[in-house]
C-alpha cells in the first residue's frame, strides 16, 4: 500500500516537506506554464496563421493543465478523511468565491459602473491569484473549524 499523502509534505518549511513529492504534484503546472509562454510567442510571431491554427495553439496549454488537475485530484484522494474534507471545502469556497467576484465585475462593467483596472473583467492571472487567495482563506477557516 502506498504511503498516505499529507499536506505538510508539499508545504515548504513544514518540517515534513518533500521536494520530490512537491515536484511530482506540480510538474504539469510547470509544463502548462512553459506551453503557455511558447504559445504566446508563436501567436505573436505568426499573425498570418489561420484562425483554426491560432485557436489550437491558444488552447494547447489546456492539455497539461488538465493533467495538473488530475495530479491534484490524485493527491487529494490520498489524503486522510479530515484533510480531504478541508481541501475540498477550501477549493469549493475558492471556486465559488471566484465565480461570484467575476460575475459582480462583469455585471458592473455591463451596467457602465466599471471598476478601475477591471474594465475588461478579471484577467487570467487575476483569476488565478484571486482563486489562490480565496483557497488560503478557505483552508484557514476550515482548519479552524476542525480544531
Secondary structure, DSSP 8 states (H G I E B T S, - for coil): ------GGGGSTTSSS--HHHHHHHHHHHHHHHHHHHHHHHHHHH-TTS-HHHHHHHHHTHHHHHHHHHHHHHHHHHTS-HHHHHHHHHHHHHHHHHHHHHHHHHHHHHHTT---TT-TT---HHHHHHHHHHHHHHHHHHHHHHT-
